[in-house]
């Protein structure tokens, strides 16, 4: 089992969202989106270092309203649209001040309905027999039935021969398929330093219900997350708004 005190959990929160401006500080359930990730991290891992990486002064100010965290001012070259969160984590882990950490975690602010229990379960799952643990949720519809179109809108299969073509397109006949939900990522820090990935080694999945897997990219995603809270289907953790 990993040493809890040698764990760093990083919450990447860049400013300048194009699809949903200001989303990381937009109020969800009465508190800023970024606070949902921070509160869950602190509840799940009070022994870890929790770091918010941001290039945005407003996000920094809002994040610092929660005691017990560190805000890292992201280098400008890692604050562009093309930047991957793995690049942000890797740059932090390569610094001399982060060399003593054995485990790295990532919590995306855009998955605000995850629970501290789910984060702790993922952490407890990491052992020396695997390289990483990542949370997944079922696809809403069998991925095997996915297709694309060419320039003239003619249907093309994505995964070999589509069941739509073979005729075996009953949804109950398809193998279950899952997607990463952005909820929880943990890996051994040395593995991540070498690969810049949670996926290229022995990655174990942790399944999360769809109710906890809302991924906020657009305004309608935000509205759906608010509905889930208002309807009592999920309950945010941490201090009240």
N, C-alpha and C positions, 0 to 999 in steps of 0.2 A: 504493500500500500504506500502511496506517496506520502512524503513528509508535508503535512499541511502548512507548516511555517515557511516552507521553501517553495511556495506556490504564488504565482502572480496571475491575476485575472485582469485582462485588458478589455475595456469597453471602447471600441473605435467609434467616434462621433464627429465626423467631418461636417462643416457648415456648407452652405451653398447647394442644397438639394434642388435639382431642377424639377423633378416630378411633384414634390410636395414641399415647397419652400418653408424653411423654419421648422421642419418636422421634429427635430430632436428636442426642441423646447416647447412644442405645441402641447397644450393641456389635454391629457387623456385621463379620464376618471378623476379630474380635478387637480392633477399634478403633471409636471412636464414629463414628456416621454422618456427622457434620459434618466429620470429618477426611478422609473420602474426597473431598469437594468441595475442601477446602483443599489437600490434597496434589496433586491433579490440576491445580489452578489454579497452584500454585507451580512444578510441573514444566513446564507448558505455557508459562507466561508469567512467568519469574523477573524480568523487567524491568518488569512492571506493578505497580500498587498493588492488592493483594487485600484487600477489606474484607468482614468479616462483620457484617451488620446484625442485631442481636438486642435483645430487651427482657428477656431471661432471664439471670439471674446465673450459673446453672449452665452454660448454653451458652457464655456469655462466658468463664468460667474454663476450660472444655474447649478452646475455640477458641484461647485464648492459650497453650496447651501447644505450639502450632506457632509457631516463630519466623518472622518475616518477614511477618506479617499485621497488619492494623489491625482492631480491633473498635469498631464504632460503636454507641453506646447509642441505640436507636431511640426516637423521641419517642412518648409514650404514645398520642397520637391515631392513630398508625400501627401500633399493636400490638393491634388488635381483629380479630375474626373476619372482618369485611367488608373489611379492607384488602387491596388488590391489591399484588403485588410491584412492579408498575410505579409505583405511588404512592411506594413506598419508594425506588426508584431515582431517580425524578424529584425527590424532596425533597433527596436527597443532591447530585444534579447541579446543583440550583439554588443551593446554598451557594457563597459567594465562594471558599472554599478548593478547590472542585472545578471552577471555571470554566475552568481550563487544560487539562482533559482533552478529547481529541478523540474517544475511543472509549469506549463503555461495554459491558461484558459482564455477563451474568447466568448463574450456575451454581446450580441448585436442589439443595439437599442430598438431596432425595428421588429423585435419579437417580444413585446412587452408582457404577454400573458403567461409566460413560463413561470414556474414556481421555484422557490428556494429548495424544496425537496427534490425536484428534478435535477437542479444543478448539483446538489450534494450527491445524488445517486450516480450521476455521470462521473463525478470526482472519485467516488468510492469504487467505481468499476475499473478505473485505470490501474493496471498492474504491469509487472515486468514481462508478461506473456504477450502484451499488445503494445502498439505505439501510440494509439489515440482512441478517443471516444467521441462520437458525434451524434447529435440528436436528429432523428428522422420522424416523419409523419406520413401516413398513407396518402397516396394520390387520391384525389376525389373521384377519379375515373381511371380505368385501366390504361396505363401508359402505352401498352402494346397497340392500342387503337389510334395512337397519334399519327397524323399524316401532315404533309406540307404540300405546297402548290408550286408549280413552275411559273414562269412569267405569264403564261396564258391561262393560269388558274386551273390547270390540269392536275389532278391528284397524284401525289407521289408518296410512297411508303418511306417512313423514317427508319424503322427497325426491320430490315429484311423484308420478307413477304408479309404484308399486313394481314391480320385476321379478317379485315374487311374484304380482302381479295380471296383468301382461302375459304371464306364462308363460315369460319369458326369464330364468330364475333359476339357470342353471348358473353356478357361481362363476367358471369360466374365461372366461366371456363378459363379465365385468364389468371396467371400467377399474380399474387399480390405484389404491388410495386410501391416504392417509397421514395420520398425526396428529402433532402436536408431542409430543415425548417428555420435555421438561423438561431435556434434556441441556446444550445450549449455545445461548446467544443473544449476538449482537454487533450493535451499531448505531453509527452516527455519533452522537456525543453531542448535537450541535445538533439533529439530526433527532429524537432521543428527547426532548429538552427541549421541543420544540414539539408533539410528538404524544402523548407518554406511551405509546408503542406500538412493538413490533417488527414489526407486521403491516400497518399502514395504507399504507405506501409500497411501494417496490420491494424486496420481500423474497425473497432467494434461499434455497432449501432446501439443507440438507446431510443426506444420508441416513445413518442409523445402523442397524446390525443390531439385531434384537430382543434379542439377548443383552446388549447394552450399554444397553438402553432400559427396564429395569425401573423402574417409577414407584411409589414406596412411599407408599401411603395407609393401608393396613390391615395387620394382623398377618400375613395370608397373603402379602402382597407382600414383607414383610420376610423371611419364611421362604423364599420362592422365591429372593430375592437371596442368602440364605445358602447355599442349595442350589447355586446357580450358582458360588459361590466354592468350596464344599467339593468339588464335582465337577470342579473345574479348568477349567470352561468359560470363566471370566473370572478374571483375576488382579489384585487391587487394587494400586495404585501407592502409592509413598511409603514412609515408614519402616515397619518391621515393628511389629506390635502389641507 
